[in-house]
Amino acid sequence: MAEETSRITKLEETVAHQAKTIDELSDQLAEQWKVVEQTRAKLDRLTERFLSLEEQSLEAPTITKPPHY
């Protein structure tokens, strides 16, 4: 009987340790998801800025040589 109690205690300790590990991993995953969302938002802003600059460069007048050349 003492052996069975010891076995159950070990199983309970293992389950408690695994539950703690799962909680820690869940927290880390949530933090990483925040970083992904922030990175995605920055990429969207940079993409918009790049496209805007690209449009502005297409609208720029062509460079011609001055008449005295």
Secondary structure, DSSP 4 states (H G I P E B T S, - for coil): -HHHHHHHHHHHHHHHHHHHHHHHHHHHHHHHHHHHHHHHHHHHHHHHHHHHHHHHHHHSPPP---TT-
